[in-house]
Amino acid sequence: MPRSLVFEGARRQVEAVQDRWRIDDEWWREAALSRMYYELRLEGGRVLTVYRDLGEGAEAGGVWWLQRY
């Protein structure tokens, strides 16, 4: 789970993981969708949702992405 992240050019500490969930979808496609999502509360109270790709070919340790709604 992420402990800190760089957002808007500054490193921010994660105060809490408010929720987490896994999505496994589109299993019929050549590259199925498999992601682990985290809803994070950062220092200062900002809440963001980030995810890590768990699918085949995902880098060891994973790259984190910001979920934009």
C-alpha positions, 0 to 999 in steps of 0.5 A: 500500500502506498505510504506517500506519493508525489501529487501536484509537484510535492511529496505528500504523506498518506494519512489513511487508506479509506477503502480498497478494492480489486477489479477483475474484468474483461476476462474475454479480451486478450489483455484482461483488466486487473487492478487494485484500487486504494482511496487515500486521505493525504495530509491536509485532508485531500482524498484521491483514488489510485490504482496499480495494474495487476495484469499480465506484464505488469512491472514487478512492484507495479506502477501507481496511477491516479484514477480520474473521474 
